[in-house]
Amino acid sequence: MQQNKYFKILARPTYGLVLRLFKYLYKGYKKVLEASLSKYLGNEYNSVQEVISILITPSIPCVVNGRPEIHSLVSHKHIYCYLLAIKSLLRFYNDVTVIVHDDGSLTKKDKHILKKHIKNINIIDRDYADEKINKILADYPNCRRYRDEYVNALQLFDFMLLCEANKIVSLDSDILFFKRPDALIDWLCDGKKIIHFWEQEPLGTREFLAKINLDECFLPICICLVCFYRETMNLDLLEQILSKIEKFDWWTGQSLYPILIKKQVWKDEPSFFDPSQYQDGHGFRNGQTARHYWLSRGTFNNLYLSDRKKIIKELLNGLNTVKYGKV
């Protein structure tokens, strides 16, 4: 009986055996690939098809230096989210310098992917940043304590202390741009006042300001997208404030930005992007210019996954892409 079964297998067409072998190997490969991708994007974003789609979108150049700088703190887990965020912006305007701050988790492969997809990108390694910033903060022990305890403190210190340009844009990885962001581009070209993403009640900000008796400094600001200046930094002021805080929180940095802005003299009061165009979870609706999805909270993951499919498709088809800025 076993012998007959053996001869039947041999009698099958070769292509049939090859096809069965291919299917077997593919199933195993797919599981390995999905497991690998889950390390990059988490379980919410482990679609093999979408990640591959992001990787085959065209590369976009930026300017090496000398232009307003777009700074982002990027992790290994969210590298593809960042790629889509920055590409969704650069397709409309790329006369900027793009800077990625490694949160300490980026691998060599991650950095290779970033350099391949965003031509002329500048990646600041975590070890290099720590060495430079620790020297700067040598006389500011509480600033150093906060930066050592919370990785997102790099958004506060490193963006301004390691920049070369006067104009800085803070950009998170969980933002997508759907059409030309005229207000942002106007600021990059000739803007004067600080302009920020509007959030009705930033998490923890009012409570933080109340504890240090600075309620008057409140701003409805979300640092997912902020256009500001290198001179916004004031280490003496930050050290004074942080010396009053025993325990820091994840939102400490976002709560400090309004103080830095309000306590300095500006020609104009800070402004904010139109919330009907630059949307967050308080009001998603049609006609958006940009959306911030709060991926760290996990509330709008499904909407994000749906929207990013649209952006991927547009990037692949070259839709809504204007002539690049001067490179």
Wavefront OBJ file of the C-alpha trace (Angstrom):
o trace
v 0.000 0.000 0.000
v 2.786 2.386 0.985
v 4.649 1.427 -2.189
v 1.656 2.330 -4.424
v 1.327 5.707 -2.670
v 5.006 6.353 -3.322
v 4.643 5.616 -7.068
v 1.549 7.872 -7.268
v 3.567 10.775 -5.899
v 6.321 10.166 -8.428
v 3.761 9.982 -11.228
v 2.401 13.465 -10.488
v 3.498 16.254 -12.827
v 6.613 18.046 -11.600
v 4.906 21.450 -11.602
v 2.323 20.148 -9.122
v 4.987 19.116 -6.645
v 6.783 22.436 -7.079
v 3.543 24.341 -6.495
v 2.826 22.425 -3.300
v 6.369 23.064 -2.094
v 6.055 26.781 -2.890
v 2.782 27.070 -0.959
v 4.333 25.317 2.022
v 7.378 27.565 2.035
v 5.260 30.704 1.512
v 3.106 29.965 4.557
v 6.197 29.638 6.692
v 7.811 32.742 5.192
v 4.662 34.798 5.694
v 4.523 33.906 9.385
v 8.162 34.853 9.844
v 7.665 38.118 7.923
v 4.566 39.068 9.907
v 6.358 38.327 13.171
v 9.269 40.479 12.037
v 7.024 43.341 10.969
v 5.125 43.264 14.242
v 8.374 44.309 15.911
v 8.352 47.424 13.727
v 4.721 48.408 13.796
v 3.055 46.602 16.644
v 0.123 44.286 16.279
v -2.095 47.099 15.001
v 0.051 47.752 11.942
v 1.446 44.352 10.946
v -0.181 44.067 7.537
v 2.488 42.662 5.247
v 0.804 44.100 2.173
v 0.655 47.650 3.554
v 4.242 47.664 4.780
v 5.474 46.432 1.421
v 3.307 49.104 -0.223
v 4.960 51.795 1.891
v 8.399 50.481 0.972
v 7.690 50.678 -2.762
v 6.429 54.268 -2.649
v 8.849 56.624 -4.432
v 11.662 58.265 -2.492
v 11.424 62.027 -1.963
v 14.404 64.375 -1.546
v 14.814 67.192 0.933
v 17.485 69.889 1.333
v 20.702 68.878 3.113
v 20.925 72.025 5.249
v 20.255 75.739 5.340
v 16.461 75.528 5.256
v 13.776 75.405 7.983
v 14.142 72.097 9.796
v 11.459 69.465 10.351
v 12.363 67.501 13.485
v 10.831 64.170 14.514
v 11.570 61.743 17.333
v 11.337 58.310 15.706
v 11.302 54.813 17.185
v 11.968 51.400 15.662
v 8.313 50.477 16.179
v 6.945 53.483 14.290
v 9.461 53.864 11.473
v 6.886 53.108 8.759
v 4.337 55.422 10.344
v 6.979 58.149 10.227
v 7.891 57.408 6.617
v 4.288 57.829 5.567
v 3.862 60.981 7.671
v 6.897 62.757 6.247
v 6.225 61.619 2.674
v 2.622 62.789 2.898
v 4.024 66.252 3.684
v 7.079 66.370 1.400
v 5.016 65.461 -1.664
v 3.502 68.957 -1.395
v 6.616 70.901 -0.347
v 10.171 69.715 0.201
v 12.270 72.882 0.384
v 13.112 71.910 3.956
v 15.764 70.065 5.933
v 14.484 66.838 7.494
v 15.979 65.641 10.775
v 15.192 62.400 12.590
v 16.149 61.979 16.240
v 16.811 58.340 17.093
v 15.029 57.484 20.349
v 17.661 54.797 20.922
v 15.804 51.931 19.266
v 16.569 52.528 15.575
v 18.622 49.774 13.955
v 21.121 50.055 11.112
v 18.446 48.686 8.812
v 15.990 51.352 10.010
v 18.474 54.103 9.236
v 19.210 52.606 5.829
v 15.481 52.592 5.025
v 15.114 56.218 6.120
v 18.082 57.361 4.024
v 16.831 55.424 1.022
v 13.321 56.895 1.126
v 14.091 60.484 2.190
v 17.104 61.646 0.214
v 19.469 63.940 2.198
v 17.764 63.171 5.518
v 19.836 63.856 8.640
v 19.657 61.191 11.369
v 20.924 62.124 14.835
v 22.030 58.968 16.653
v 21.003 58.643 20.284
v 24.554 58.129 21.571
v 25.750 61.254 19.774
v 22.786 63.259 21.062
v 23.303 62.104 24.652
v 26.951 63.119 24.587
v 26.210 66.576 23.167
v 23.146 67.324 25.300
v 24.663 66.055 28.557
v 27.458 68.594 28.163
v 24.962 71.383 27.513
v 22.859 70.360 30.527
v 25.818 69.952 32.874
v 24.707 72.993 34.886
v 21.003 72.126 34.650
v 20.540 68.998 36.809
v 16.740 68.962 36.740
v 16.648 69.350 32.973
v 19.095 66.448 32.786
v 16.975 64.412 35.219
v 13.849 64.903 33.113
v 15.623 64.033 29.856
v 17.118 60.891 31.400
v 13.747 59.685 32.700
v 11.492 60.288 29.675
v 12.492 59.624 26.085
v 9.970 62.123 24.734
v 11.909 64.855 26.557
v 14.152 64.745 23.487
v 11.371 66.613 21.673
v 11.823 69.485 24.102
v 15.596 69.662 24.447
v 17.182 68.051 21.392
v 15.011 69.695 18.739
v 16.123 73.171 19.802
v 19.597 72.470 21.196
v 20.802 70.428 18.206
v 19.224 72.452 15.421
v 21.133 74.670 13.005
v 18.257 76.612 11.477
v 16.319 79.350 13.232
v 12.951 77.926 12.162
v 11.904 74.534 13.531
v 8.899 72.312 12.914
v 8.108 69.577 15.428
v 6.334 66.717 13.634
v 4.987 63.478 15.137
v 4.846 60.146 13.318
v 1.075 59.733 13.679
v 0.076 62.604 11.375
v -0.987 62.377 7.740
v -1.325 65.220 5.215
v -4.084 64.888 2.625
v -3.726 68.122 0.666
v -1.334 71.032 0.351
v -0.898 72.502 3.877
v -0.877 76.156 2.845
v -0.732 77.546 6.391
v 2.314 75.422 7.191
v 4.063 76.214 3.909
v 3.367 79.943 4.346
v 5.090 79.800 7.727
v 8.054 77.906 6.305
v 8.456 80.538 3.595
v 7.742 83.774 5.415
v 5.971 83.136 8.726
v 6.811 85.221 11.773
v 4.607 84.132 14.662
v 4.682 80.736 16.356
v 1.888 78.511 15.075
v 0.761 75.213 16.563
v -1.685 72.345 16.252
v -4.804 73.130 18.294
v -5.982 70.658 20.935
v -8.941 71.587 23.092
v -7.628 70.127 26.346
v -4.071 68.781 26.100
v -3.691 65.853 28.465
v -2.318 66.961 31.839
v -1.431 70.527 30.848
v -3.885 72.434 33.051
v -3.051 70.265 36.061
v 0.677 70.732 35.488
v 0.397 74.510 35.211
v -1.861 74.710 38.265
v 0.713 72.903 40.425
v 3.346 75.531 39.653
v 0.925 78.497 39.711
v 1.257 79.298 36.027
v -2.358 78.877 34.931
v -2.081 82.004 32.793
v 0.395 80.217 30.518
v -2.163 77.716 29.242
v -2.337 77.262 25.476
v -4.467 74.697 23.595
v -1.294 73.299 22.058
v -0.386 69.834 20.823
v 3.270 69.388 19.943
v 2.413 66.863 17.222
v 2.834 69.845 14.873
v 4.412 73.077 16.099
v 6.242 75.766 14.128
v 8.588 77.711 16.370
v 12.111 79.148 16.695
v 15.455 78.074 18.098
v 15.369 81.029 20.479
v 12.226 79.590 22.082
v 14.560 77.539 24.278
v 15.288 78.965 27.730
v 17.230 76.522 29.888
v 17.312 78.804 32.924
v 13.518 79.017 32.906
v 13.105 75.268 32.392
v 15.530 74.460 35.201
v 13.635 76.759 37.541
v 10.308 75.096 36.710
v 11.549 71.501 36.710
v 13.190 71.996 40.100
v 9.649 72.280 41.502
v 8.527 68.965 40.007
v 9.271 65.812 41.999
v 7.744 63.341 39.563
v 7.601 63.871 35.812
v 4.937 62.513 33.462
v 4.722 61.637 29.786
v 2.993 64.968 29.066
v 5.494 67.137 31.006
v 7.248 68.288 27.832
v 4.035 69.305 26.096
v 3.062 71.256 29.229
v 6.365 73.146 29.180
v 6.020 74.439 25.629
v 3.244 76.950 26.522
v 5.455 78.351 29.286
v 8.415 78.804 26.953
v 6.171 80.540 24.436
v 4.257 82.737 26.877
v 7.238 83.783 28.977
v 9.210 85.148 26.059
v 8.669 88.354 24.173
v 7.297 87.880 20.649
v 6.146 90.432 18.133
v 2.880 88.560 17.731
v 0.829 86.238 19.900
v 1.108 82.570 18.902
v -1.486 81.320 16.463
v -2.879 77.880 15.674
v -3.799 75.852 12.629
v -7.492 75.850 11.719
v -8.964 72.894 13.681
v -11.469 72.240 10.901
v -8.528 71.545 8.558
v -5.891 70.231 10.963
v -7.975 67.683 12.809
v -7.642 65.410 15.822
v -9.971 63.100 17.718
v -12.163 65.988 18.823
v -13.518 66.460 15.309
v -12.660 64.194 12.380
v -14.686 65.158 9.314
v -14.343 65.382 5.549
v -12.237 68.013 3.791
v -9.227 67.677 6.084
v -5.765 69.021 5.337
v -4.094 66.922 8.032
v -5.087 64.519 10.781
v -3.469 63.591 14.082
v -4.556 60.127 15.209
v -3.331 59.837 18.827
v -1.871 56.394 18.066
v -0.329 56.219 21.545
v -3.875 56.126 22.949
v -5.109 53.578 20.398
v -8.478 55.313 20.009
v -8.454 55.916 16.250
v -6.248 53.107 14.951
v -8.884 51.829 12.514
v -9.356 55.286 10.985
v -5.601 55.673 10.687
v -5.240 52.336 8.910
v -8.023 53.289 6.514
v -6.583 56.748 5.814
v -3.056 55.557 5.292
v -4.230 53.201 2.552
v -5.448 56.290 0.695
v -2.109 58.055 1.176
v -0.160 54.993 0.031
v -2.306 54.754 -3.087
v -1.794 58.441 -3.879
v 1.967 58.164 -3.390
v 2.143 55.118 -5.637
v 0.052 56.839 -8.318
v 1.764 60.217 -7.971
v -1.552 61.902 -7.123
v -1.821 65.316 -5.424
v 1.892 65.818 -5.890
v 3.047 69.270 -6.927
v 6.435 70.279 -8.261
v 9.017 69.930 -5.538
v 10.584 72.952 -3.927
v 14.163 73.918 -4.643
v 16.576 71.128 -3.722
l 1 2 3 4 5 6 7 8 9 10 11 12 13 14 15 16 17 18 19 20 21 22 23 24 25 26 27 28 29 30 31 32 33 34 35 36 37 38 39 40 41 42 43 44 45 46 47 48 49 50 51 52 53 54 55 56 57 58 59 60 61 62 63 64 65 66 67 68 69 70 71 72 73 74 75 76 77 78 79 80 81 82 83 84 85 86 87 88 89 90 91 92 93 94 95 96 97 98 99 100 101 102 103 104 105 106 107 108 109 110 111 112 113 114 115 116 117 118 119 120 121 122 123 124 125 126 127 128 129 130 131 132 133 134 135 136 137 138 139 140 141 142 143 144 145 146 147 148 149 150 151 152 153 154 155 156 157 158 159 160 161 162 163 164 165 166 167 168 169 170 171 172 173 174 175 176 177 178 179 180 181 182 183 184 185 186 187 188 189 190 191 192 193 194 195 196 197 198 199 200 201 202 203 204 205 206 207 208 209 210 211 212 213 214 215 216 217 218 219 220 221 222 223 224 225 226 227 228 229 230 231 232 233 234 235 236 237 238 239 240 241 242 243 244 245 246 247 248 249 250 251 252 253 254 255 256 257 258 259 260 261 262 263 264 265 266 267 268 269 270 271 272 273 274 275 276 277 278 279 280 281 282 283 284 285 286 287 288 289 290 291 292 293 294 295 296 297 298 299 300 301 302 303 304 305 306 307 308 309 310 311 312 313 314 315 316 317 318 319 320 321 322 323 324 325 326 327
